[in-house]
Amino acid sequence: MLTVFANYVSEGMIPNRFDDYTNEPHYNTVDASLWFIHAVFEYFKLSGDNATFEKILRPACRAIIDGYRKGTRFPHCDGPR
């Protein structure tokens, strides 16, 4: 599941759901990306799956962090600058 969501990082956000009919991602939450990062590091800590972490999950986490630095789709939620 983490690798699927990692493939849909956009502007520092991951989708909170996929449309039932079109499978299009919906980016309607700011905190899901932060929970994703938490889940990725818990997965890595418990599984030791370095290959998946380095190839897919770590780049997704980096894209999220970079996106938050630039500002998400919801600038009123990004905090002070």
Backbone as CSV, one residue per row, in Angstrom:
resi,resn,N_x,N_y,N_z,CA_x,CA_y,CA_z,C_x,C_y,C_z
1,MET,0.823,-1.180,0.000,0.000,0.000,0.000,0.876,1.256,0.000
2,LEU,1.938,1.263,0.771,2.817,2.429,0.811,3.423,2.719,-0.551
3,THR,3.823,1.688,-1.273,4.430,1.918,-2.576,3.414,2.457,-3.582
4,VAL,2.169,2.049,-3.467,1.127,2.590,-4.360,0.968,4.082,-4.116
5,PHE,0.807,4.481,-2.867,0.649,5.896,-2.562,1.905,6.688,-2.903
6,ALA,3.074,6.078,-2.762,4.329,6.757,-3.094,4.365,7.175,-4.556
7,ASN,3.740,6.402,-5.407,3.717,6.715,-6.834,2.812,7.889,-7.178
8,TYR,2.028,8.348,-6.235,1.079,9.431,-6.493,1.402,10.715,-5.744
9,VAL,2.628,10.867,-5.244,3.005,12.119,-4.590,2.923,13.236,-5.620
10,SER,2.254,14.317,-5.240,2.084,15.462,-6.137,2.115,16.744,-5.313
11,GLU,3.044,17.615,-5.627,3.168,18.894,-4.916,3.282,18.690,-3.403
12,GLY,3.974,17.644,-3.012,4.179,17.368,-1.595,3.023,16.691,-0.907
13,MET,2.069,16.232,-1.659,0.903,15.607,-1.046,0.667,14.220,-1.624
14,ILE,0.078,13.366,-0.808,-0.388,12.084,-1.307,-1.912,12.141,-1.311
15,PRO,-2.544,11.350,-2.142,-4.006,11.380,-2.170,-4.592,10.739,-0.914
16,ASN,-5.736,11.254,-0.520,-6.422,10.623,0.600,-7.427,9.574,0.109
17,ARG,-7.700,9.583,-1.197,-8.572,8.549,-1.752,-8.430,8.525,-3.266
18,PHE,-8.932,7.443,-3.865,-8.981,7.299,-5.313,-10.442,7.153,-5.712
19,ASP,-10.813,7.795,-6.798,-12.191,7.747,-7.273,-12.576,6.306,-7.594
20,ASP,-13.770,5.900,-7.181,-14.234,4.526,-7.392,-14.411,4.183,-8.864
21,TYR,-14.699,5.165,-9.700,-14.994,4.892,-11.101,-13.811,5.167,-12.028
22,THR,-13.080,6.238,-11.772,-11.980,6.618,-12.664,-10.609,6.277,-12.096
23,ASN,-10.548,5.957,-10.823,-9.298,5.679,-10.117,-8.392,6.914,-10.040
24,GLU,-8.943,8.091,-10.300,-8.179,9.327,-10.197,-7.914,9.648,-8.725
25,PRO,-6.700,10.105,-8.407,-6.403,10.454,-7.015,-7.048,11.778,-6.615
26,HIS,-7.434,11.879,-5.364,-7.988,13.114,-4.804,-7.068,13.575,-3.679
27,TYR,-6.647,14.824,-3.772,-5.719,15.403,-2.801,-6.495,16.396,-1.934
28,ASN,-7.134,15.891,-0.907,-8.016,16.714,-0.083,-7.578,16.822,1.375
29,THR,-6.343,16.477,1.669,-5.893,16.522,3.052,-4.403,16.877,3.111
30,VAL,-4.051,17.653,4.087,-2.663,18.057,4.254,-1.915,17.071,5.149
31,ASP,-2.560,16.546,6.163,-1.842,15.721,7.139,-1.606,14.282,6.688
32,ALA,-2.278,13.813,5.659,-2.057,12.440,5.196,-0.606,12.226,4.777
33,SER,-0.005,13.229,4.175,1.397,13.106,3.748,2.331,12.947,4.945
34,LEU,2.025,13.650,6.023,2.855,13.529,7.228,2.684,12.160,7.862
35,TRP,1.474,11.647,7.870,1.239,10.297,8.375,1.913,9.262,7.485
36,PHE,1.942,9.541,6.183,2.628,8.647,5.254,4.105,8.532,5.630
37,ILE,4.763,9.661,5.873,6.178,9.640,6.257,6.373,8.829,7.532
38,HIS,5.506,9.038,8.499,5.581,8.275,9.745,5.447,6.774,9.462
39,ALA,4.469,6.412,8.647,4.240,4.997,8.331,5.425,4.394,7.585
40,VAL,6.022,5.163,6.672,7.180,4.674,5.925,8.329,4.332,6.867
41,PHE,8.618,5.218,7.793,9.740,4.955,8.691,9.436,3.831,9.686
42,GLU,8.197,3.681,10.075,7.828,2.532,10.915,7.983,1.238,10.127
43,TYR,7.535,1.257,8.872,7.680,0.079,8.017,9.151,-0.293,7.874
44,PHE,9.982,0.700,7.570,11.408,0.440,7.385,12.047,-0.090,8.663
45,LYS,11.702,0.520,9.786,12.266,0.105,11.071,11.910,-1.348,11.393
46,LEU,10.674,-1.726,11.114,10.214,-3.069,11.471,10.559,-4.135,10.431
47,SER,10.617,-3.741,9.159,10.847,-4.733,8.106,12.305,-4.840,7.702
48,GLY,13.047,-3.734,7.808,14.424,-3.735,7.322,14.514,-3.820,5.803
49,ASP,13.426,-3.530,5.117,13.350,-3.615,3.655,14.048,-2.406,3.034
50,ASN,15.363,-2.466,2.995,16.163,-1.347,2.509,15.941,-1.077,1.019
51,ALA,15.757,-2.111,0.228,15.601,-1.942,-1.223,14.361,-1.107,-1.547
52,THR,13.220,-1.470,-0.974,11.981,-0.714,-1.225,12.086,0.682,-0.646
53,PHE,12.682,0.784,0.526,12.830,2.092,1.157,13.646,3.030,0.279
54,GLU,14.810,2.590,-0.168,15.703,3.456,-0.945,15.171,3.752,-2.342
55,LYS,14.561,2.758,-2.973,14.129,2.921,-4.371,12.806,3.672,-4.503
56,ILE,11.863,3.452,-3.604,10.514,3.991,-3.773,10.089,4.915,-2.643
57,LEU,10.243,4.464,-1.408,9.650,5.190,-0.280,10.436,6.430,0.126
58,ARG,11.741,6.318,0.186,12.544,7.490,0.572,12.396,8.634,-0.426
59,PRO,12.451,8.388,-1.738,12.228,9.486,-2.678,10.841,10.128,-2.532
60,ALA,9.843,9.326,-2.218,8.504,9.877,-2.007,8.486,10.778,-0.777
61,CYS,9.139,10.339,0.294,9.209,11.168,1.508,9.951,12.467,1.224
62,ARG,11.027,12.386,0.462,11.787,13.580,0.103,10.918,14.536,-0.721
63,ALA,10.136,14.003,-1.645,9.243,14.834,-2.462,8.179,15.515,-1.597
64,ILE,7.708,14.821,-0.582,6.732,15.408,0.340,7.368,16.557,1.110
65,ILE,8.540,16.317,1.648,9.222,17.361,2.419,9.522,18.568,1.536
66,ASP,10.017,18.318,0.325,10.288,19.420,-0.601,9.006,20.170,-0.950
67,GLY,7.923,19.438,-1.133,6.634,20.066,-1.433,6.133,20.933,-0.293
68,TYR,6.320,20.480,0.925,5.901,21.282,2.081,6.738,22.544,2.194
69,ARG,8.014,22.447,1.846,8.872,23.639,1.875,8.402,24.687,0.871
70,LYS,7.967,24.231,-0.289,7.501,25.141,-1.337,6.082,25.625,-1.072
71,GLY,5.295,24.832,-0.351,3.895,25.148,-0.086,2.987,24.144,-0.769
72,THR,2.009,23.659,-0.042,1.099,22.644,-0.567,-0.058,23.297,-1.312
73,ARG,-0.990,22.487,-1.745,-2.204,22.988,-2.393,-3.055,23.826,-1.431
74,PHE,-2.790,23.680,-0.147,-3.568,24.378,0.876,-2.654,25.332,1.640
75,PRO,-2.313,26.468,1.050,-1.322,27.355,1.679,-1.730,27.858,3.067
76,HIS,-3.016,27.930,3.348,-3.448,28.377,4.670,-3.123,27.354,5.755
77,CYS,-2.725,26.138,5.367,-2.382,25.099,6.335,-0.881,24.888,6.476
78,ASP,-0.082,25.609,5.707,1.352,25.367,5.701,2.084,25.989,6.886
79,GLY,1.443,26.813,7.627,2.091,27.433,8.783,2.838,28.689,8.403
80,PRO,3.500,29.297,9.368,4.206,30.564,9.121,5.412,30.372,8.220
81,ARG,5.733,31.402,7.514,6.895,31.376,6.605,7.921,32.340,7.078
